[in-house]
Amino acid sequence: MIRFPAEWEPQAAVVIAWPHSCGDFANLSDVEDSYHFIAKTISRFQPLIIVCKNGEHEVHIQNLLKSTENIHFIQADYNDIWVRDTIFLSMEWQHPKAKLQLVNFRFNGWGNKYPHDADNNLNLALFNHPILKGQPSATIDLILEGGSVESDGQGTVMTTKNCLFNPNRNPGLSEQAITSQVKNYLGAQRILWVEQDNLAGDDTDAHIDTLARFCDTNTIAYTSCDDAEDAHYLSLKNMEEQLKAFKTVTGEAYRLIALPLPKPITDEEGQRLPANYSNFLIINNAVLVPVYADANDAVALQRLADCFPEREIIAVPCRPLVHQYGSLHCASMQIPAFVNLNFEP
């Protein structure tokens, strides 16, 4: 039996990949300021694993973080920092010889949009590092990104047809075959399919973690828009109606929590960027929420506080990240507590 744990379950660590000067960020120092905040915050609650390029890069990061504790480094090559989509998913797998499976899906640069050879090979480097070495792992011949799937930990997966069925991911597979493989490898007893276009500037083909997220088994927080003049208004209202029609495992309607869009943020060419509040990260005893110096930051923080009354709600400045088309959840990946990580030197 395979079980895809929910993000709110106890965690052993969070993984991020630190931005590098050879990356795509024009204002690296601003991005590093955000990463410094993210690293200091996560490490207050649990171990943080930072993937870095090499020894020089590691020393640079250590100098930025100074004496911050609870941080561990893995040196490996990578193309992008968006580890939500490039590193393994952790499955609780009941098997005579193993109880855990770190699943390495193929990655093709979000449909061959970007160079991705290093990202596609990143998991192999992670599996060989002492922190993870010896954990049962499997490499699957299916293109699947972590940001494209949400789990309630009880056999329900929520995702978008726009991403999983996009011909730029698994062109040799039918929709039926993709559905079957997702159910098989993620242990999904049912899939909640959302039909929704991506937010402007989102190059993931509508990842679910920019649109709708499980907060618990009965609650979904989702990106919403009440401004009829906004280009997203009609499509997000259509998604809202789909979410209203979804039922929990026990057959009840979900409690839906609307997260308003911030005012449009644009790049230097005037193109809108995919800023949203659904890209929050749940960790042990806290929820980190991306904010963008916008009036709706406070609204999103309060609504998510109502969803997570037992956790500290922490605003994380993510305006610099969204200039490279991602945000907080995209930049991080939690490892569940049942994974036995080795932090001994």
Secondary structure by P-SEA (a helix, b strand, c coil): ccccccccccccbbbbbbbccccccccaaaaaaaaaaaaaaaaacbbbbbbbccaaaaaaaaaaacccccbbbbbbbbccccccccbbbbbbccccccccccccccccccccccccccccaaaaaaaacccccccbbbbbcbbbbccccccccccbbbbbccccccccccccccaaaaaaaaaaaaccccccccccccccccccccccccccccccccbbbbbbbccccccaaaaaaaaaaaaaacccccccccbbbbbbbccccccccccccccccccccccccbbbbbbccccaaaaaaaaaaaacccbbbbbbbcccccccccccccccccccccccccccc
